[in-house]
Amino acid sequence: MKIAACVSIDLNNNGGVEKHVLRLADACRLQGISVDVFAKTGPTTSSDHFYPLSEMEISQYDIIHTHSGYYGPRFLEMQLKRQRHQRFVHTLHGVSLNYLFGCKAWLNWRCYWSTFIEGMWSRYADHVIAVSNSDKRWALSSFKVTPSKLSVINNGIVPSQFDGPAESDMRKMLGLSEDNKVILFVGRGEDRVKGTQEITESMEQLYQEFPDVRLMAIPGTGFNGAPWSCKTGPIDHQKIADCYKAADIFVNASMSESFPLTVVEAMGAGLPIVASPVGGIPDMIQNQQNGLLLKPDRTDLTTQLRRLILDQPLCEKLSHNATQSAKNYNWQAIAQQTIQVYESLY
């Protein structure tokens, strides 16, 4: 069985979809499945099994596994050249309409186009994989996907990447001391859906109370220079685990999410987490048990972060439980579930 994993984005970016495609492909290969990855541009760290999307020979593959909704003309070409033996699988990494409702960016026409493509892929695919129950509900209600051809398979992490202590010089390299209480944010801060403004306002308040508090922002876009701000710039995904391990608290204040890898990674690193109750986050975070969920309007962001700064026993409880919960999200198990989907189509 030969699989073509297709995504029309740059795999050098350190986003969730990019990580998902590459790590799922690696995990499937470890289980004996042939997977080639096709994308707009490939990872600079490794060219094995990667090819430009424009060079894909569609007829050579048994299963075309597409990810996300950025395709355009390639969708029609793949469908027109489809062979009788081929099957199509599509993974929904969030639905763009959910983004529009989250940040109310009603004039973002790219989201409408992306939603149209997501819907077309979902309707014509032989099987649809949603990375969260939230995406499953969207697929059923908006795209009218038949329930029998819809599965939920979450994102995952490589647990071993969070084993052991952080590099001793990580805080020093970032200009942070051991006395700093470091709150970690990971994401495209320039995107308003990520809640950058709310995080900025909270940090301004917390800094007045706790002069040693710092925000480590990866990569740091969307945040203006401030005495509490530490921007890392782009971080290679092989080294990002050390940033998690150098932090004390993780924050997510998004208006819209699917099943964010950043939250799973924070769980794997054993960080106490404050996160928005959106998308697939409530699937993995049980409030007060392995993290703290914000109110839907996120007005309690400062209050919840203050709790973690002051309450060390609570932090230890959330940290321990988060580490245990993260064991449910590993790529080998996710690859097994995905392979079962492939095999069920023949």
N, C-alpha and C positions, 0 to 999 in steps of 0.2 A: 504494500500500500504506500503510495507516494502522495505526500501532502504539500500543497503550496499555501503558505501563510502570507496573506497579502494585506498591506496597509499603505496608504498613500501619504505618508508623512516621513520626516527625517528621523531615522533611528538614532542619530547622534544626540538628540534631545533626551533629557533625563526624566521624561514624563511617565505617567502610569501606563498608558497604552504601549509606549515603546518598550518599557520593562516587561510588560505582560507578554508581548509577542516574542521577544528574544528568549525569555526564561522558559516560557511554555515550550518553545521549539527545542531548546536544550534538554528539557526534562523528557519530552517525547522521544528524542533521539536516544537518551539513556535507556529507554524501554524498547528500543529496537525499531522505532518508527522513522521512516525517511521523511524529513521535513526540510524544505527549502523556503527561505524567507525572501519576499519581494517587497520593496519599499521605494519611496521616492529617492532616498539616499541611505546608505548603510552605515553601520557602526564603524568608527575608525579603529577601534581596538581589535576587531576581528572581522575578516572577510569570508570566513568559512560559511558555506551554505547561504550566503547572501547574494542577491542579484537585483539590479534595477527593475522596477515594476514594468518599465517599457520593454524589457527584453524577455518577458515571461512567455514561454511556449505553452499555452493553455492545455493543449491536447496531451501533454506528457504526464499529467497529474490525475490521480483518482479522485482526490477531494480538494476543492478550492475553499480554503478557510479565510474568509475576509473579516477584517476588524474595523470597527468604527465606521464613520459615514462620509469619508472624503474621497470620492471616486470620480464622479462625472462620466465621461465617455468610456472609461474602462469597464464600467458596469455593463453597458450595452455590448461591448466587444466580447466580454467573457460569456455573456448569455448567448450571443449569436454563434459563438464558436464552441459552445458546450457539446460534449460528446455523450452518447447514450449511457456509457458506463460511469460518467462523472456524477459526483454529488457536491452540493454546495452547503457549507456551514457558515453562519454569520454570528459573530460575537458583538453584542451591544455593550459598549463601554459608556453607558449613560445615553440619554436621549436629549437632543439639543433643545427640544421644547421645554424640558425641565429646566435647562439653563435660562431660557427666556423668562419663564415664570419666576425663577429664583432671583434674578437681578433686574427683571422688568426692562430688558433692553429690546424693546419691541421693534426697533428699526435695524436690528442686526440681521440682515438678509442672508448672511452666510449660514446662520442657524436654521433658517427656514429651508434653505437648499439642502443642508446636511440632514435635516429631519426627513426631507423627501427621499434622499438616497438611503438613509437608514431604514425607512419604511419599505422602499422597493427591495432592498437586500433581504429584509426580514420576511416579506411576503413571498418572495420567489425562492428563498433558501429551502433546502430539504430539512434543515434543523437550525434552530436559533438558540444561542447560548446567551443568557443574561448574566452579568457579573453580580447582580444584586436582586433581591426581591422587588425593590423599587423599579428597576428596569423591566422586570418581568411584568409588573402591573401595567407599565406604559406599553409594552409590546402587546399585551392582551387588549387593552382598551383603545389605544390610538392606532396601532398597526393591524389589529384584528388577527394576530397570529393564532393559529390553531393550538390549543393547549398541549396536544399530544406531541407536537414537534418543538416544544419549548422546554429548556432546562436552565437551572440556575447553577453556575459554577463560579465560585468566587475568585478574586485575586489572591495572590500568595506572596510568600517571602522565602528566602533561603535562611533557615534558622541559624545555621552555623556562622553567618556573617556577623551576628551579634554576640558570639561567644567571646569570653575574655574581656579584659579591661580596654578602655580607649587608649590610643596612643598618648603617652604622657605629655607630649608637647602640643596636642591639638588646641587646648585652650590658649596656650601661650602664642601659638601661631596665629590665632584669631584675635589676639589682643585681650583675652579674657583671663581673669585671675581665678584661683580656687575659691575665693570669697564671693564671687558673683553667683547670684541665683539666675540661671540661664533658662529662658523660655525659648523653645525651638518652634519656628514656623518654616514649613517647606512648601513651596509652590510659586506659581506665577503671580507675584504680588501686584503686578500692573493690571491684572484682571479683576474687576470690581466684584465678581462673584465670590472671590476668595476672602472677602471681609477684611481687607487691608485697613480700611478707614476705621473700622471698629477696633481692630487690634491696636492701631496707633493711638486711638483715644484712651484705651485701657492702659497701655504702657505709659502714657503721659501721667495718668493718675497714680499708677503703681510706683513710678519713679519718684514721685513726691514723698511717698510713704517709705519706700525701700530703695535708697540710693544705689544699692549694689545690684539691683535687678537689671538684666540685659535681655534683649531679644536677639537671638541668633536667627537671621533670616537667610534661607537658601533658595535662590541665589541672592535675594535682597532687592530685586526690582519692585517698585511700587512703594518703597519706604524712603522718606526723606531723611537726610542726615540728622541724627539726634544723639544726645549723650548716652541714651539707653540702647542704641541701635548698633548691631554688628552684622554687616553684610559679608557673606562669604564669597560672593561671586560664583560662577559655575563650578560645580564639584563633580568629579568623575564618579559614576555610580559605584565603582569598586571601592571608593573611599568614603562614601556618604555615611556608612554605618558608624564610623568614628565620630562624626558630627552628632549623631543620635546619642552615642554613648558619652559624649562630652556635655550633654544637656541635662537639666534637672526636671523639666516639665515640657510637655508638647501641647500646642494649641492649634485647633482648627476652628475657624469661625465662618465657614463657607455658607453661602445662601443656597448652593446646589452642589451635589456630589453624586457619584455613582457608587463605587466601592473603592474609596481612595487607598492606594497602596501606602501613602504616607502614614495613615492611621495604623495600618497593619504593621508597618515597619516600626513605628513608635511602640506598639505593643510588644513586638519582638525584642526591642531594646530595653523593655521594662520601664518605660517612662510613664508616670502618671499623666493622664490625658484629659484635656478639656476639649469637647468637640460639639459641633452643631448636630441636631437630631434630623439630618437630611439624608436622602438617598439610602445607601446601604449601611450607613454608620450605626443606626440602632440595631442592625443585624449582628454587629460584632461588639458593640459597647452596651453593657448592662449598667444602667445608671447607678452610681454609688458602689458598684461591685468591682469592675475592672476599668472604670473611667467615670468622668462626670459629663453628662449631657446638658447642654445649654437649653434655655427656653427657646421656643421657635423664633422669637424676635431677637434673641441673643443679647437682651438688655442686662443679663446677669453675668456677662463675660468677666468684668472686673472682679465681681464678687467671688466667682468660682476660682479665678486665678489667685486671688488673695487667700482663699482657703488653703490652696496647695502650698503657697509660700509659707504659711503659718503652721499648718498641721502636718508635722512629719509622720505621725502614725498613720494618718489617712493616706499620705503619699506611699508609704511602705505597703499598705494593704492593696492599693490600686496597682502598684508596680508588680507585686507578686502575682496578682490575679491576671494582669494583662499578659505577663510572660507565659502563664499557663494557657491562656486563651489563644495566644499566637500560634501554639503548636497545631491548632486546627487548620492553619492556612499554610501548607507547604506545597511546593511545586510538584513533587512526585505524586502526591495524592490528586492534585488538580490535573496533572497529565493523565493519570489513570482514568479519571472521570471523562476527560475529553476523548481519550482513545475509545472508551466505551461508546461514546456518541458516534465516532467514526464507524466503528464496527457494526453498530445498530442499523446503519444505512444500507448494508448489503445483505 
